[in-house]
Amino acid sequence: MLELVIHLPDSPDRAAKLSPGAYLVGSGPECHIRLQRPEISARHAQIIVRENGITVMDFGSRNGTFTEDGTSLFANEPYDMPCDTKIRLGKAELRFRRISAKRAENTPAAPPPPAAPPAKPIESTAPTQPAAPAAKISGKENIPLLRVSGVPTELRQVAQEIKKRAHRELLVRLNLKKMALAGASADELAAKARETIREILSQITIELPRGLELSVIERELVQEAIGLGPLEYLIERDDITEIMVNGPDQVFVEKNGELYRTDTAFADNNQVLAAIERIVSPLGRRIDESSPMVDARLPDGSRVNAIIPPLSLGGPSITIRKFSRKPFEAADLVRFGSISPDIMKFLAVCVQVRKNILISGGTGSGKTTLLNVLSSFLPNRERIVTIEDAAELQLHQEHLVRLEARPPNIEGKGAVTIRDLVRNSLRMRPDRIVVGECRGGEALDMLQAMNTGHDGSLTTIHANSARDALARLETLVLMAGFDLPLRAIREQVASAINIVAQISRERDGSRKIVSVSEITKMEGDIITMQDLFVFKQTGWDEHDRIVGEFVPTGSVPSFMDEIRRAKIDLDIGLFDPNRKGEAHV
């Protein structure tokens, strides 16, 4: 056991005992040993306490870290020292000495070692009166932590410093890009990277604190050298639906509709940029200061958005909307409680009788998932053309043509927009057109296609309600650059769109079809519509999940005669509000 004595000018000395482990020293709130003085950097240095000595490493602080004899420590280089020694940080002096177990009982404890959660940091200021407990403020609860990496949270900083040193050495010893250009296979690159990283780690002089395994650090280094870094942990997990990187040390995920902060991290900003490059390069896309935003996809179809400085002030940011390895089917949405069997049956019939369907909802509400499910009902014998910004749809029909938009090149030329693809698709003899999302002038071309023989088309739009979806569709049509009268636009919308399915992400994280509406006709300058099904919340269960039921409104779709002529069996009792079915969730 070591005793630490903090000596500051014009302040009484303070002492605390240090258990073996890693401690951050600085003026920042995250530090275990906090020295609130102007010459102390926020993260000034790190001290690793062992049974037989200490290791001190300066983090490139403003005023440096000095040994007992006045030697200045080089930045990011570990220095081993005996137990009985002292170091100086600015005008602060830290004295270390070994103490007996009996004396340790009477000495205040510093933060516990890394095997346990850190306690209150050692403060360098004079003691103050204890504050009254703060009242709980609604909405201020901490984000829960999801452990995925195998590195204890309190040791993550130690792991990061080791990884940074190893990365610098790896760049000196191994040029993976040059090997790839020379024709080395992915397996050869991986084998060489593992071999080199193992050699580097064996030569690192820092003694690992208890609870931090060298094999875990080696795995993270390999992932960052030839893969997507800590994203590899998260992409492998089927229960994670969204991955959000706000910087090298902030990786969040969505799991079961709830937000979690993970215990994994990148080594630095350069490693985040390297991961982005590995995602976008195979797709022929680029990201740099002249083009700091990019949309891309992973090999499994997961959607990726990345944005880098100078637009992203906190460092490179990545957002990944993960796709299930096995695409969701209609039965899955029913099992999740997102939709009732009756509504799913009705929507399937609408697809079969070639009704144009608009799926509306907010960001992350599940529009693309529902579009994918409805697309599975498209007949195999028809020619289907899908048009997307980044290809996500996973259709399995035999006669399928997939089109994907293209951003401009480095000269700002060569862009192919969704609108260009929609217009081109009309010359491809499509039976059905599926547009991943209408977000611009392509809405006009989509409406024109629906009104000129391409019935049964599907698309999505961002909106908070079915009525808002129609208003936004009008706005998108005006973005096409034509000065059309509002009534003419509404007549196009009323004639083209038959069904609006509104999907919502609820407060408990679940996704639900909150309404299915039919557009009926125009009355004056107003588009009239009727709700066929709605979701009514009845309460909350013991797990804080929404409880409710999908209820028919009693309105019957105006195209029931078309359904009968198509020889499709659809019981009109499906729309009876008194029907007793499997509608409760």
C-alpha positions in Angstrom: 0.0 0.0 0.0 1.3 3.5 -0.9 0.5 6.8 0.8 0.2 9.9 -1.4 0.8 13.3 0.1 -0.3 16.3 -2.0 1.7 19.5 -1.2 0.5 22.8 -2.7 1.7 26.4 -1.9 -0.4 28.1 0.8 -2.4 25.0 1.5 -2.1 22.3 4.1 -0.8 19.0 3.0 -3.4 16.3 2.2 -2.8 12.5 2.4 -4.5 9.5 0.9 -3.7 5.8 0.4 -3.4 4.4 -3.1 -4.3 0.8 -4.0 -2.7 -0.8 -7.0 -4.3 0.5 -10.2 -4.2 3.4 -12.7 -5.0 7.0 -11.7 -5.4 10.1 -13.8 -3.9 13.4 -12.5 -5.0 16.8 -13.6 -7.5 19.6 -13.2 -10.4 18.0 -15.2 -13.4 16.6 -13.4 -12.7 13.1 -14.8 -9.4 12.8 -13.0 -8.9 10.6 -9.9 -6.3 13.0 -8.4 -7.7 16.5 -9.1 -5.3 19.5 -8.7 -7.3 22.6 -9.4 -4.5 25.0 -10.3 -4.1 27.1 -13.4 -0.7 25.5 -14.4 -2.2 22.0 -14.3 -3.6 20.6 -17.5 -7.1 19.0 -17.6 -5.4 15.6 -18.2 -1.9 16.2 -17.0 -0.4 12.8 -16.3 -1.1 9.2 -15.4 0.2 7.2 -12.5 0.1 3.4 -12.4 0.5 2.0 -8.9 2.0 -1.4 -8.4 3.1 -3.4 -5.3 6.8 -2.7 -6.0 6.8 0.8 -7.5 4.9 3.3 -9.7 4.9 4.2 -13.4 4.4 7.9 -14.4 3.5 9.1 -17.9 3.0 12.8 -18.8 0.2 13.4 -21.4 1.9 16.3 -23.2 0.9 18.8 -20.5 1.4 22.5 -20.7 4.0 22.8 -17.9 5.4 19.3 -17.8 6.0 16.6 -15.2 9.3 16.4 -13.3 11.0 13.7 -11.2 12.5 14.2 -7.8 15.9 15.3 -9.2 14.3 17.8 -11.6 14.3 15.6 -14.8 11.5 16.5 -17.2 9.4 13.5 -18.4 9.0 13.2 -22.2 5.3 13.3 -23.3 3.6 9.9 -23.6 6.7 8.0 -22.4 6.3 5.9 -19.2 8.9 6.2 -16.4 9.3 3.5 -13.8 10.0 4.9 -10.3 10.4 3.4 -6.8 7.7 3.5 -4.2 9.4 6.2 -2.1 9.7 9.1 -4.5 8.1 12.4 -5.4 7.1 14.1 -8.6 6.3 17.8 -9.4 3.5 19.1 -11.7 3.8 22.9 -11.9 3.8 24.1 -8.3 2.2 20.9 -7.0 4.3 18.2 -5.4 3.1 14.6 -5.1 5.1 12.5 -2.6 4.8 8.7 -2.5 5.9 6.4 0.3 5.2 2.8 1.3 3.1 2.5 4.5 2.3 -0.4 6.7 -1.1 -2.1 6.8 -1.8 -0.8 10.3 -1.0 2.8 9.3 -3.1 2.4 6.1 -6.2 1.8 8.2 -6.0 5.4 9.6 -5.2 7.0 6.2 -8.0 8.3 3.9 -8.4 6.3 0.8 -8.0 7.5 -2.7 -10.2 6.3 -5.5 -10.4 2.4 -5.4 -8.2 0.4 -7.8 -9.4 -0.3 -11.3 -11.1 -3.5 -10.3 -13.9 -1.4 -8.6 -15.8 1.7 -9.8 -13.9 4.9 -9.0 -14.9 6.8 -5.9 -14.8 10.6 -5.4 -11.5 12.0 -6.7 -8.8 13.4 -4.4 -9.4 17.2 -4.3 -6.5 19.7 -3.9 -8.7 22.4 -2.5 -9.5 22.9 1.1 -12.3 20.8 2.6 -15.8 22.3 2.3 -19.1 21.6 4.1 -21.0 18.6 2.7 -23.7 19.7 0.3 -27.3 18.7 0.6 -28.3 15.8 -1.6 -29.6 17.0 -4.9 -33.2 16.4 -5.9 -33.7 14.0 -8.8 -34.5 16.0 -12.0 -36.7 14.3 -14.5 -34.9 13.6 -17.8 -31.4 14.0 -16.3 -30.8 10.3 -15.6 -27.5 8.9 -16.7 -27.3 6.9 -19.9 -26.8 3.2 -19.0 -23.5 1.5 -19.8 -23.3 -1.5 -22.1 -20.2 -3.6 -21.6 -19.0 -5.2 -24.8 -15.2 -4.8 -25.0 -13.9 -6.7 -22.0 -12.0 -3.6 -20.8 -13.1 -2.3 -17.4 -14.4 1.3 -17.7 -11.9 2.6 -15.2 -9.0 1.1 -17.2 -10.1 2.3 -20.6 -7.7 5.3 -20.4 -4.8 3.0 -19.7 -5.8 0.8 -22.7 -6.1 3.9 -24.9 -2.6 5.1 -24.1 -1.1 1.6 -24.8 -3.0 1.5 -28.1 -1.7 4.9 -29.2 1.9 3.9 -28.6 1.4 0.6 -30.4 -0.3 2.4 -33.4 2.7 4.7 -33.8 5.1 1.8 -33.8 2.9 -0.2 -36.2 3.0 2.7 -38.7 6.8 2.6 -38.5 7.1 -1.2 -38.9 4.3 -2.0 -41.3 2.7 -0.3 -44.3 -0.6 -2.1 -44.8 -1.7 0.2 -47.7 1.4 -0.6 -49.6 0.9 -4.3 -49.1 -2.7 -4.1 -50.3 -1.6 -2.2 -53.4 1.0 -4.9 -54.0 -1.7 -7.5 -54.2 -1.7 -9.0 -50.7 -4.9 -10.8 -49.8 -7.0 -9.8 -46.8 -5.9 -13.0 -44.9 -2.2 -12.1 -45.5 -2.8 -8.6 -44.3 -4.5 -9.8 -41.2 -1.8 -12.4 -40.4 1.0 -9.9 -40.9 -0.8 -7.3 -38.8 -1.4 -9.7 -35.9 2.2 -10.9 -36.0 3.5 -7.3 -35.9 1.1 -6.1 -33.2 2.0 -9.1 -31.0 5.7 -8.2 -31.3 5.0 -4.6 -30.4 2.9 -5.4 -27.4 5.6 -7.8 -26.1 8.0 -4.9 -26.0 5.8 -2.4 -24.2 7.3 -1.7 -20.7 4.0 -0.6 -19.0 2.9 -3.2 -16.5 -0.8 -3.9 -17.1 -3.0 -3.3 -14.1 -5.1 -6.1 -12.7 -8.2 -6.6 -14.8 -6.7 -5.6 -18.2 -5.8 -8.5 -20.4 -3.2 -8.1 -23.1 -5.2 -10.3 -25.5 -8.1 -7.8 -25.4 -5.8 -4.9 -26.3 -4.3 -7.0 -29.1 -7.7 -7.8 -30.5 -8.7 -4.1 -30.5 -5.5 -3.2 -32.2 -6.0 -5.8 -35.0 -9.6 -4.6 -35.5 -8.4 -1.0 -35.9 -5.5 -1.9 -38.2 -7.4 -4.0 -40.7 -11.1 -3.6 -39.8 -13.6 -1.1 -38.4 -12.1 -0.9 -34.9 -14.6 -1.1 -32.0 -17.4 -1.1 -34.5 -16.6 -4.8 -35.1 -17.8 -5.6 -31.6 -21.1 -4.0 -32.2 -21.8 -5.0 -35.8 -21.5 -8.7 -34.7 -24.3 -8.3 -32.2 -27.8 -8.9 -33.5 -29.5 -7.1 -30.6 -28.0 -3.7 -31.5 -30.0 -1.8 -34.1 -28.1 1.5 -34.3 -24.5 2.5 -33.7 -23.5 6.2 -33.1 -19.9 7.4 -32.8 -19.6 10.9 -31.5 -15.8 10.9 -31.3 -13.1 8.4 -30.5 -14.2 8.0 -26.8 -17.9 8.2 -27.2 -19.6 5.2 -28.8 -23.4 4.8 -28.2 -25.8 2.2 -29.4 -29.5 1.5 -29.5 -30.5 -1.8 -28.1 -34.2 -2.9 -27.8 -35.2 0.7 -28.5 -33.1 2.2 -25.7 -29.9 4.2 -25.8 -26.7 2.9 -24.2 -23.2 4.2 -23.9 -20.6 1.4 -24.6 -17.3 0.8 -22.8 -15.4 0.6 -26.1 -13.5 3.4 -27.9 -11.2 4.2 -30.8 -7.5 5.0 -30.1 -7.9 8.5 -31.6 -9.6 10.6 -34.3 -7.3 9.1 -37.0 -8.6 5.6 -36.2 -12.2 6.9 -36.6 -11.3 8.4 -40.0 -9.6 5.1 -41.0 -12.8 3.2 -40.2 -14.8 5.6 -42.4 -12.3 5.3 -45.2 -12.6 1.5 -45.1 -16.4 1.8 -45.4 -16.7 4.3 -48.2 -13.7 3.4 -50.4 -15.1 0.1 -51.8 -18.2 2.0 -52.9 -16.2 4.6 -54.9 -17.1 7.4 -52.5 -14.8 9.7 -50.6 -14.7 11.9 -47.5 -12.3 14.8 -46.9 -12.3 18.5 -46.0 -13.8 19.4 -49.4 -16.5 16.7 -49.1 -16.9 16.2 -45.3 -20.2 14.3 -45.4 -20.9 10.9 -47.0 -23.7 8.3 -47.1 -22.7 4.7 -47.6 -23.5 1.2 -46.7 -21.9 -1.9 -45.2 -21.7 -5.2 -47.1 -24.8 -6.4 -45.2 -26.8 -3.4 -46.4 -26.6 -1.4 -43.1 -26.9 2.3 -43.8 -23.9 4.5 -42.8 -23.6 8.3 -42.5 -20.3 9.9 -41.7 -19.4 13.6 -41.1 -16.0 14.9 -40.2 -14.4 18.2 -39.1 -14.6 21.1 -39.8 -18.4 20.4 -39.9 -18.3 18.0 -36.9 -16.7 20.0 -34.0 -16.2 17.1 -31.7 -14.3 14.9 -34.1 -15.4 12.4 -36.8 -19.0 11.1 -36.3 -20.5 7.9 -37.7 -24.1 6.7 -37.6 -24.9 3.2 -38.6 -28.5 2.0 -39.0 -28.0 -1.8 -38.7 -29.9 -4.3 -40.7 -30.8 -7.7 -39.4 -28.7 -10.5 -40.9 -32.0 -12.2 -41.6 -34.5 -9.6 -43.1 -37.6 -9.1 -41.0 -40.7 -10.8 -42.3 -44.4 -9.9 -41.8 -44.6 -12.5 -39.0 -41.7 -10.8 -37.2 -43.5 -7.4 -37.2 -46.6 -9.0 -35.8 -44.6 -10.8 -33.1 -42.9 -7.5 -32.1 -46.3 -5.9 -31.7 -45.6 -3.3 -34.5 -48.6 -4.3 -36.4 -51.7 -6.5 -36.1 -52.3 -9.6 -38.3 -55.4 -7.9 -39.7 -53.5 -4.8 -40.8 -50.7 -6.8 -42.3 -53.2 -8.9 -44.3 -54.9 -5.8 -45.6 -51.6 -4.1 -46.7 -50.6 -7.4 -48.4 -53.9 -7.3 -50.3 -53.3 -3.6 -51.3 -49.9 -4.6 -52.8 -51.5 -7.5 -54.7 -54.3 -5.3 -56.2 -51.6 -2.7 -57.2 -52.5 0.1 -54.9 -49.9 2.9 -54.5 -48.7 3.0 -50.9 -46.9 5.8 -49.1 -45.1 4.9 -45.8 -44.8 7.9 -43.6 -42.9 8.2 -40.3 -40.1 10.0 -38.4 -36.4 9.2 -38.4 -35.6 5.7 -37.1 -39.3 4.8 -36.9 -38.9 1.7 -39.2 -40.1 3.0 -42.6 -37.5 1.1 -44.6 -38.2 -2.1 -42.6 -41.9 -1.9 -43.4 -41.1 -1.1 -47.0 -38.9 -4.1 -47.2 -41.7 -6.3 -45.7 -44.4 -4.9 -48.1 -42.0 -5.4 -51.0 -41.9 -9.1 -50.2 -45.5 -9.3 -51.3 -44.7 -8.1 -54.8 -45.4 -10.8 -57.4 -42.4 -12.7 -58.6 -43.5 -12.5 -62.3 -43.4 -8.7 -62.4 -40.4 -6.5 -63.3 -39.4 -4.5 -60.2 -37.1 -1.5 -60.2 -35.8 -0.2 -56.9 -34.3 3.3 -56.6 -32.3 4.3 -53.5 -29.8 6.8 -52.2 -27.8 4.0 -50.6 -29.0 0.5 -51.4 -30.8 -1.0 -48.4 -33.8 -2.9 -49.6 -33.4 -6.7 -49.6 -35.8 -8.1 -52.2 -35.7 -11.6 -53.4 -37.9 -11.5 -56.5 -36.4 -13.0 -59.6 -37.0 -10.1 -62.0 -35.4 -7.2 -60.0 -33.3 -4.2 -61.1 -31.6 -2.2 -58.3 -30.5 1.4 -58.9 -28.4 3.5 -56.6 -27.8 7.3 -56.7 -24.2 8.6 -57.1 -22.7 11.7 -55.4 -20.5 14.1 -57.4 -16.8 13.4 -57.9 -13.9 15.5 -56.6 -14.5 18.0 -59.4 -18.2 18.4 -58.4 -19.4 16.5 -61.5 -20.9 13.2 -62.3 -23.7 13.2 -59.7 -26.7 11.0 -60.5 -29.7 11.9 -58.3 -32.8 9.9 -57.3 -34.8 12.1 -59.6 -32.5 11.2 -62.6 -33.0 7.5 -61.7 -36.8 7.8 -61.4 -37.0 9.4 -64.8 -34.7 6.8 -66.3 -36.7 3.9 -64.7 -39.8 4.9 -66.7 -37.8 3.8 -69.9 -37.0 0.4 -68.3 -40.5 -1.1 -68.7 -41.1 -1.4 -64.9 -44.2 -3.1 -63.6 -43.5 -1.7 -60.1 -41.3 1.1 -58.9 -40.0 1.1 -55.3 -38.3 4.4 -54.2 -36.4 4.1 -51.0 -37.3 7.6 -49.9 -38.8 10.8 -51.5 -36.9 13.8 -50.2 -36.8 16.2 -53.1 -38.0 16.9 -56.6 -38.2 13.2 -57.4 -41.6 13.3 -55.7 -43.1 14.9 -58.8 -41.7 12.2 -61.1 -42.9 9.5 -58.7 -46.4 10.9 -58.8 -46.3 11.1 -62.5 -45.2 7.5 -62.7 -48.0 6.4 -60.4 -50.5 8.2 -62.6 -49.3 6.8 -65.9 -49.6 3.1 -65.6 -47.2 2.2 -62.9 -49.7 1.2 -60.3 -48.7 -0.6 -57.2 -45.6 1.5 -56.5 -44.1 2.0 -53.0 -42.2 4.8 -51.4 -41.5 6.4 -48.0 -41.5 10.0 -46.7 -40.5 11.7 -43.5 -43.6 13.1 -41.7 -45.3 13.0 -38.3 -48.8 12.1 -39.4 -50.6 10.9 -42.5 -52.0 14.4 -43.1 -48.5 15.9 -42.6 -47.2 13.4 -45.2 -49.5 14.9 -47.9 -48.5 18.4 -47.0 -44.8 17.5 -47.2 -45.4 15.7 -50.5 -46.8 19.0 -51.9 -43.6 20.8 -50.7 -41.3 18.2 -52.3 -43.2 18.6 -55.6 -42.6 22.3 -55.5 -38.9 21.6 -55.1 -38.8 20.1 -58.6 -38.6 23.7 -59.8 -42.0 24.0 -61.6 -44.4 26.7 -60.6 -47.4 24.5 -60.4 -50.8 25.6 -58.9 -51.4 24.1 -55.5 -54.7 22.5 -56.6 -53.0 20.8 -59.5 -50.4 19.3 -57.1 -53.1 18.1 -54.8 -55.1 16.5 -57.6 -51.9 14.6 -58.6 -51.4 13.5 -55.0 -55.1 12.4 -54.6 -55.0 10.5 -57.9 -51.6 8.8 -57.3 -51.6 7.8 -53.6 -54.1 5.3 -52.4 -52.9 4.2 -48.9 -50.8 6.1 -46.3 -49.3 3.9 -43.6 -48.1 6.0 -40.7 -45.4 4.4 -38.5 -44.1 5.8 -35.3 -41.4 5.2 -32.8 -43.0 5.3 -29.4 -41.7 6.6 -26.1 -40.7 3.1 -24.9 -38.6 2.6 -28.1 -41.1 0.3 -29.8 -42.2 0.9 -33.4 -45.9 0.8 -34.2 -48.2 1.4 -37.2 -50.3 4.1 -35.6 -52.7 4.5 -38.6 -53.5 3.2 -42.0 -55.5 5.7 -44.1 -57.1 5.7 -47.5 -57.1 8.8 -49.7 -60.5 9.1 -51.1 -61.0 12.1 -53.3 -60.8 15.9 -53.6 -63.4 18.2 -52.0 -62.8 21.7 -53.2 -59.1 22.3 -52.6 -58.8 19.7 -49.8 -57.6 16.1 -50.1 -60.0 14.0 -48.1 -58.9 10.8 -46.4 -60.4 8.2 -44.0 -58.6 6.2 -41.3 -59.1 2.5 -41.7 -57.1 1.3 -38.7 -55.6 3.2 -35.8 -53.5 2.2 -32.7 -55.0 3.2 -29.4 -52.8 3.1 -26.3 -54.5 1.8 -23.2 -51.7 2.1 -20.6 -48.3 0.8 -19.6 -47.2 -2.6 -18.4 -44.9 -3.5 -15.4 -41.8 -3.2 -17.7 -42.8 0.4 -18.8 -43.8 -0.8 -22.3 -46.8 0.7 -24.0 -50.0 -1.4 -24.0 -52.7 -0.8 -26.6 -54.6 -2.3 -29.5 -55.0 -1.9 -33.2 -58.6 -1.0 -33.8 -60.6 -0.8 -37.1 -62.4 2.5 -37.4 -65.5 1.0 -39.2 -64.6 2.7 -42.5 -64.4 0.3 -45.5 -61.9 0.9 -48.3 -63.5 2.2 -51.5 -61.7 -0.4 -53.6 -63.4 -3.5 -52.1 -64.9 -4.2 -55.5 -61.4 -4.3 -57.1 -60.4 -6.8 -54.4 -63.3 -9.1 -55.3 -62.6 -8.9 -59.0 -59.0 -9.9 -58.3 -60.5 -13.1 -56.7 -58.7 -12.2 -53.4 -60.5 -13.4 -50.3 -60.7 -10.5 -47.8 -63.4 -10.6 -45.2 -65.2 -7.2 -44.9 -65.5 -8.0 -41.2 -61.9 -7.1 -41.0 -63.0 -3.4 -40.8 -65.7 -4.0 -38.1 -64.7 -2.0 -34.9 -66.4 -4.7 -32.8 -64.3 -7.4 -34.3 -62.5 -9.6 -31.7 -59.1 -10.5 -33.2 -55.4 -10.6 -32.3 -55.1 -6.8 -32.0 -53.8 -6.4 -28.5 -50.1 -5.7 -27.8 
